[in-house]
Amino acid sequence: MNLSLTELQDIRRTLAARIVFGLSTPGTEIAALPAYLAPPPAGMTGRAVVVDAGGTNLRAAIVELMPGGASRIVAGPESARFPGGPEIAGDAFFEVQAEVVERLGAVHGLPVGYCFSYPSETLPSLDARLLRWTKGIQIPGVEGTCVGERLGRALAARRLRPGPVRVLNDTVASLLGGAFAHGGAQPAAFIGLIVGTGTNMATFLPASRIPKLKTGHFVAPMAINLENGNYNPPHLRPVDAELDAASENPGAQRFEKAVSGAYLPRLFARLCPDHAPLASAADLVALREQGPDGARKVAGELLQRSADLVAAALAAVVDVLEGPAGVGVLAEGSLFWGDPRYAPRVHDTLRALVGARVEPRITRLDHVNLIGSACAALFA
């Protein structure tokens, strides 16, 4: 399962080229979706309701942004299991989320930052249209619709009367939250990274680097939701093709299926069919640390390959950013931080790929998605 440095460099170069193509051409493998959000300005302050919908859990909170990159949670987070299953469809999906917001108490007039963690086309209005479900989720009656408008209707039905709903992806939320925490002082480059149930990246690019941009008035750097989980990289193995063919979305999200916590246990099951099924990536980590020799080896190789693929993807974004001297990576996700060996492996492989001229700094920030969503809600 291991990938050589030569293979990883090939994966890096191929992804960088497809990102550039996605920035100029709609509907490509790497969607490179404009988020219509600039880096948070120094001095951004205020309160907002935030809703974080994605992965396993649903959260809502009231967040206050304060001077100097400080923030605090004023109410919440309130949480619930992510709504799904045959009993949830269409409007019911948003009603569950509105009920969680209602638990926060008084939200009248507060703007809403809606962190919606599925491939969506963000509109200049900062609503977003769901393109497709991923991570094994399928909820009828939502694809193709504007999720911010529908959450707003569900909130209004409960007479909560918040302000406007602004939608962003979880990776963009990580990017904004990290930028805000730096107090407006950016590293030479900044990348938001998610490696948990799914995987994705986001970064800031000048509007001039996004030829497909539909609006001409945006002059600041803009957050770009890359949706690189849909990347079909070279050098995957036959077991990856088998998993893909048996999945709920054959041909899509090939990178995510090789990297993320939703799919690594499925890969393990195919490689070790006689072993008891694993429920999560956390089980894979535990097995690598203590388990039968053969299963431990497979678990370790799957986790190591995942980290190496993530490092190659980060190197591709560094290339698109045209080789800055330093890069700050704000990383989120249960797999990235739940495996103690994962972040160091990503860092070391990234250094091997980009060389000493680029210094990567990988950090984490508590509640970064909530902070970034508040930034989006308060975006002027």
C-alpha positions as CSV (number, residue, x, y, z in Angstrom):
1,M,0.0,0.0,0.0
2,N,2.9,2.4,0.6
3,L,3.6,5.1,-2.0
4,S,7.1,6.0,-3.1
5,L,8.3,9.6,-3.0
6,T,8.3,9.5,-6.9
7,E,4.6,8.5,-6.9
8,L,3.7,11.1,-4.4
9,Q,5.4,13.8,-6.5
10,D,3.4,12.6,-9.5
11,I,0.2,12.8,-7.4
12,R,1.2,16.3,-6.4
13,R,1.9,17.6,-9.9
14,T,-1.3,16.1,-11.3
15,L,-3.5,17.6,-8.6
16,A,-1.9,21.1,-9.0
17,A,-2.6,21.0,-12.7
18,R,-6.3,20.0,-12.1
19,I,-6.7,22.7,-9.5
20,V,-5.5,25.3,-12.0
21,F,-7.9,23.9,-14.5
22,G,-10.8,23.9,-12.0
23,L,-10.1,27.6,-11.3
24,S,-10.8,28.5,-14.9
25,T,-13.4,25.9,-15.9
26,P,-16.7,25.1,-14.2
27,G,-17.8,21.5,-13.6
28,T,-14.4,19.9,-13.6
29,E,-13.0,17.1,-11.4
30,I,-11.5,19.6,-8.9
31,A,-14.5,22.0,-8.5
32,A,-12.4,24.8,-6.9
33,L,-15.6,26.6,-5.8
34,P,-15.4,30.3,-5.0
35,A,-16.6,31.0,-1.5
36,Y,-17.1,34.8,-2.0
37,L,-15.4,35.4,1.4
38,A,-12.2,37.4,2.0
39,P,-9.8,36.9,4.9
40,P,-11.3,38.3,8.1
41,P,-10.2,41.9,8.5
42,A,-8.3,43.0,11.5
43,G,-10.7,44.3,14.1
44,M,-13.7,42.1,13.1
45,T,-16.0,41.8,16.1
46,G,-19.6,40.9,16.9
47,R,-21.9,38.0,17.8
48,A,-23.3,35.4,15.5
49,V,-25.3,32.1,15.6
50,V,-23.3,29.3,14.0
51,V,-24.6,25.9,12.8
52,D,-22.0,23.2,12.0
53,A,-23.6,20.4,9.9
54,G,-21.4,17.6,8.7
55,G,-19.7,14.3,9.5
56,T,-21.2,12.6,12.5
57,N,-22.5,15.4,14.7
58,L,-24.5,18.6,14.3
59,R,-23.6,21.6,16.5
60,A,-25.0,25.1,17.1
61,A,-23.6,27.9,19.2
62,I,-23.6,31.7,19.7
63,V,-20.0,32.9,19.1
64,E,-18.6,36.3,19.9
65,L,-15.5,37.6,18.0
66,M,-13.4,40.0,19.9
67,P,-10.4,42.3,19.0
68,G,-7.0,40.7,18.5
69,G,-8.2,37.4,17.2
70,A,-9.9,36.4,20.4
71,S,-13.3,34.6,20.6
72,R,-15.6,33.0,23.0
73,I,-18.7,30.8,22.9
74,V,-21.5,32.7,24.5
75,A,-24.1,29.9,24.3
76,G,-23.7,26.2,23.5
77,P,-22.5,24.3,21.7
78,E,-25.7,22.4,21.6
79,S,-25.3,19.2,19.7
80,A,-27.2,16.3,18.2
81,R,-26.5,13.3,16.0
82,F,-26.4,14.3,12.3
83,P,-29.9,13.8,11.0
84,G,-30.2,11.0,8.5
85,G,-31.9,7.7,7.7
86,P,-35.1,6.8,5.9
87,E,-37.2,8.9,8.3
88,I,-35.4,12.1,7.4
89,A,-36.0,13.8,4.0
90,G,-36.2,17.3,2.6
91,D,-37.6,19.8,5.1
92,A,-37.3,17.5,8.1
93,F,-33.5,17.6,7.7
94,F,-33.5,21.4,8.3
95,E,-36.2,21.2,11.0
96,V,-33.8,19.0,13.1
97,Q,-31.1,21.7,12.8
98,A,-33.6,24.5,13.7
99,E,-34.5,22.6,16.9
100,V,-30.9,22.6,18.0
101,V,-30.6,26.3,17.3
102,E,-33.7,26.9,19.4
103,R,-32.0,25.4,22.4
104,L,-29.5,28.2,22.4
105,G,-32.1,30.7,23.6
106,A,-32.4,34.3,22.3
107,V,-31.0,34.5,18.7
108,H,-33.3,37.3,17.4
109,G,-31.4,39.5,15.0
110,L,-28.1,37.6,15.1
111,P,-26.6,36.7,11.7
112,V,-26.2,33.0,11.1
113,G,-23.0,31.3,9.8
114,Y,-24.0,27.9,8.4
115,C,-21.1,25.5,8.1
116,F,-22.4,22.9,5.6
117,S,-19.8,20.2,5.0
118,Y,-20.9,18.8,1.6
119,P,-19.9,19.8,-2.0
120,S,-22.0,22.9,-2.7
121,E,-21.8,25.8,-5.1
122,T,-21.6,29.0,-3.1
123,L,-23.5,31.9,-4.6
124,P,-22.5,35.6,-4.5
125,S,-25.4,36.0,-2.0
126,L,-23.5,33.6,0.3
127,D,-26.2,31.0,0.1
128,A,-25.1,27.6,-1.4
129,R,-26.6,25.0,-3.6
130,L,-25.9,21.3,-2.6
131,L,-24.2,19.6,-5.6
132,R,-24.1,16.1,-4.1
133,W,-24.0,14.2,-0.9
134,T,-20.7,12.5,0.2
135,K,-19.4,10.5,3.2
136,G,-22.0,7.9,2.7
137,I,-24.9,10.3,3.5
138,Q,-28.0,10.3,1.2
139,I,-30.9,12.5,2.3
140,P,-33.6,12.8,-0.4
141,G,-35.0,16.2,-1.4
142,V,-32.0,18.3,-0.7
143,E,-29.6,18.0,-3.6
144,G,-29.9,20.9,-6.0
145,T,-31.5,23.2,-3.5
146,C,-30.2,26.3,-1.6
147,V,-29.4,25.1,1.9
148,G,-29.2,28.5,3.6
149,E,-32.6,29.5,2.4
150,R,-34.1,26.3,3.6
151,L,-32.4,26.5,7.1
152,G,-33.7,30.1,7.3
153,R,-37.3,28.9,6.6
154,A,-37.0,26.2,9.3
155,L,-35.7,28.8,11.8
156,A,-38.6,31.2,10.8
157,A,-41.1,28.4,11.3
158,R,-40.0,28.3,15.0
159,R,-40.3,32.1,15.2
160,L,-36.6,32.4,16.1
161,R,-36.1,35.5,13.7
162,P,-32.4,35.5,13.3
163,G,-30.6,37.6,10.8
164,P,-29.4,36.5,7.3
165,V,-28.0,32.9,6.8
166,R,-24.6,32.7,5.2
167,V,-23.2,29.3,4.1
168,L,-19.7,28.1,3.9
169,N,-17.9,24.7,3.8
170,D,-16.2,23.3,6.9
171,T,-12.8,23.6,5.2
172,V,-13.4,27.3,4.4
173,A,-14.6,27.7,8.0
174,S,-11.2,26.3,9.2
175,L,-9.4,28.6,6.8
176,L,-11.3,31.7,8.1
177,G,-11.1,30.7,11.7
178,G,-7.4,30.2,11.5
179,A,-6.9,33.5,9.7
180,F,-9.1,35.3,12.3
181,A,-7.0,33.8,15.2
182,H,-3.9,35.3,13.6
183,G,-5.5,38.7,14.1
184,G,-5.4,39.5,10.3
185,A,-1.7,38.8,10.0
186,Q,-1.5,36.0,7.4
187,P,1.4,33.6,6.8
188,A,2.9,33.7,3.3
189,A,0.1,31.2,2.5
190,F,-2.7,29.7,4.5
191,I,-4.5,26.3,3.9
192,G,-7.5,25.0,5.6
193,L,-7.5,21.2,5.8
194,I,-10.1,18.6,7.0
195,V,-9.2,14.9,7.5
196,G,-12.0,13.2,9.4
197,T,-15.1,11.5,8.1
198,G,-14.3,13.1,4.8
199,T,-11.4,15.2,3.5
200,N,-11.0,18.6,1.7
201,M,-8.8,21.7,1.5
202,A,-9.4,25.4,1.0
203,T,-7.1,28.4,0.5
204,F,-7.1,32.1,-0.3
205,L,-6.3,33.2,-3.9
206,P,-6.4,36.6,-5.6
207,A,-9.5,37.1,-7.7
208,S,-7.3,37.5,-10.7
209,R,-6.2,33.8,-10.3
210,I,-9.9,32.6,-10.7
211,P,-10.8,33.1,-14.3
212,K,-14.2,31.5,-14.0
213,L,-15.3,34.0,-11.3
214,K,-18.7,35.3,-12.1
215,T,-18.5,38.7,-10.3
216,G,-16.0,41.4,-11.3
217,H,-16.2,43.5,-8.1
218,F,-14.4,41.2,-5.8
219,V,-10.8,42.5,-5.5
220,A,-9.5,41.0,-2.3
221,P,-8.1,37.4,-2.0
222,M,-11.0,35.0,-2.0
223,A,-11.4,31.7,-0.1
224,I,-11.6,28.8,-2.6
225,N,-13.2,25.5,-1.5
226,L,-11.2,23.1,-3.6
227,E,-13.4,19.9,-3.1
228,N,-10.2,17.9,-3.7
229,G,-11.9,14.8,-2.2
230,N,-13.1,14.2,-5.7
231,Y,-9.6,14.0,-7.1
232,N,-8.9,10.8,-9.0
233,P,-5.1,10.4,-8.3
234,P,-2.7,8.1,-10.1
235,H,-1.1,5.2,-8.3
236,L,-4.1,3.9,-6.4
237,R,-4.3,0.2,-5.9
238,P,-6.7,-2.5,-7.2
239,V,-8.4,-2.6,-3.8
240,D,-9.2,1.1,-4.2
241,A,-11.0,0.4,-7.4
242,E,-12.9,-2.5,-5.8
243,L,-14.1,-0.3,-3.0
244,D,-15.1,2.5,-5.4
245,A,-17.1,0.1,-7.6
246,A,-19.0,-1.1,-4.5
247,S,-19.6,2.3,-3.1
248,E,-22.8,4.5,-3.2
249,N,-21.1,6.9,-5.7
250,P,-18.9,4.9,-8.1
251,G,-16.3,7.0,-9.9
252,A,-16.6,10.0,-7.5
253,Q,-14.5,11.0,-4.4
254,R,-11.6,8.7,-5.2
255,F,-9.1,10.6,-3.1
256,E,-11.5,10.7,-0.2
257,K,-12.1,7.0,-0.4
258,A,-8.3,6.4,-0.1
259,V,-7.8,8.9,2.8
260,S,-10.8,9.6,5.0
261,G,-12.2,8.0,8.2
262,A,-15.4,7.0,6.5
263,Y,-13.6,4.7,4.0
264,L,-10.4,3.4,5.6
265,P,-12.3,0.7,7.6
266,R,-13.9,-0.4,4.4
267,L,-10.5,-0.7,2.7
268,F,-9.3,-2.7,5.7
269,A,-12.3,-5.0,5.4
270,R,-11.3,-5.8,1.8
271,L,-7.7,-6.4,2.7
272,C,-8.4,-8.4,5.8
273,P,-11.7,-10.1,5.2
274,D,-11.3,-12.6,8.0
275,H,-10.9,-9.9,10.6
276,A,-13.8,-8.5,12.6
277,P,-15.2,-5.4,10.9
278,L,-14.0,-2.0,12.2
279,A,-16.5,0.7,13.0
280,S,-14.2,3.7,12.6
281,A,-10.7,5.0,11.8
282,A,-10.2,5.1,15.6
283,D,-10.5,1.4,15.6
284,L,-7.9,1.2,12.9
285,V,-5.5,3.3,15.0
286,A,-6.1,1.0,18.0
287,L,-5.5,-2.1,15.9
288,R,-2.2,-0.7,14.5
289,E,-1.1,-0.2,18.1
290,Q,-2.2,-3.6,19.4
291,G,-3.5,-6.4,17.2
292,P,-2.5,-9.5,15.3
293,D,0.7,-8.9,13.3
294,G,-0.9,-9.1,9.8
295,A,-3.8,-6.8,10.7
296,R,-1.5,-4.4,12.5
297,K,0.7,-4.1,9.3
298,V,-2.3,-3.4,7.1
299,A,-3.8,-0.9,9.5
300,G,-0.5,0.9,9.7
301,E,0.0,1.0,6.0
302,L,-3.5,2.4,5.4
303,L,-3.0,5.2,7.9
304,Q,0.5,6.0,6.6
305,R,-0.7,6.1,3.0
306,S,-3.6,8.4,4.0
307,A,-1.2,10.8,5.6
308,D,1.2,10.7,2.6
309,L,-1.7,11.4,0.2
310,V,-2.7,14.4,2.3
311,A,0.9,15.7,2.3
312,A,1.0,15.3,-1.5
313,A,-2.3,17.3,-1.8
314,L,-0.9,20.0,0.5
315,A,2.2,20.2,-1.7
316,A,0.0,20.7,-4.7
317,V,-1.7,23.6,-3.1
318,V,1.7,25.1,-2.2
319,D,2.5,24.8,-5.9
320,V,-0.7,26.6,-6.9
321,L,0.1,29.3,-4.4
322,E,3.4,29.7,-6.3
323,G,5.9,28.5,-3.7
324,P,5.5,30.8,-0.7
325,A,8.4,30.8,1.9
326,G,6.0,29.7,4.7
327,V,2.7,27.9,4.7
328,G,0.3,27.7,7.7
329,V,-2.0,24.7,7.7
330,L,-5.1,24.9,10.0
331,A,-6.0,21.3,10.3
332,E,-9.2,19.8,11.6
333,G,-10.7,16.4,11.8
334,S,-11.0,13.3,13.9
335,L,-8.5,11.3,11.9
336,F,-5.9,14.0,11.6
337,W,-5.7,14.6,15.3
338,G,-7.0,11.3,16.6
339,D,-4.0,9.4,15.4
340,P,-0.9,10.6,17.3
341,R,1.3,9.5,14.4
342,Y,-0.8,11.2,11.7
343,A,0.2,14.9,11.9
344,P,3.9,14.2,12.3
345,R,3.8,11.9,9.2
346,V,2.0,14.6,7.1
347,H,4.5,17.2,8.2
348,D,7.6,15.0,7.5
349,T,6.3,13.9,4.1
350,L,5.3,17.5,3.1
351,R,8.8,18.6,4.0
352,A,10.3,15.8,1.9
353,L,8.1,16.9,-1.1
354,V,8.5,20.7,-1.0
355,G,12.1,20.9,0.4
356,A,13.6,23.2,2.9
357,R,12.6,26.4,1.0
358,V,9.0,26.1,2.3
359,E,8.4,25.8,6.1
360,P,5.1,24.2,6.8
361,R,3.4,25.0,10.2
362,I,0.5,22.7,11.0
363,T,-1.7,23.9,13.9
364,R,-5.1,23.3,15.4
365,L,-7.6,25.6,17.0
366,D,-10.4,24.6,19.3
367,H,-13.8,25.2,17.8
368,V,-12.2,26.6,14.6
369,N,-15.3,25.7,12.5
370,L,-17.5,27.7,14.8
371,I,-15.1,30.7,14.8
372,G,-14.8,30.6,11.0
373,S,-18.6,30.4,10.6
374,A,-19.0,33.4,12.8
375,C,-16.6,35.3,10.5
376,A,-18.7,34.4,7.5
377,A,-21.9,35.5,9.3
378,L,-20.4,38.8,10.1
379,F,-18.8,39.3,6.7
380,A,-19.7,42.8,5.4
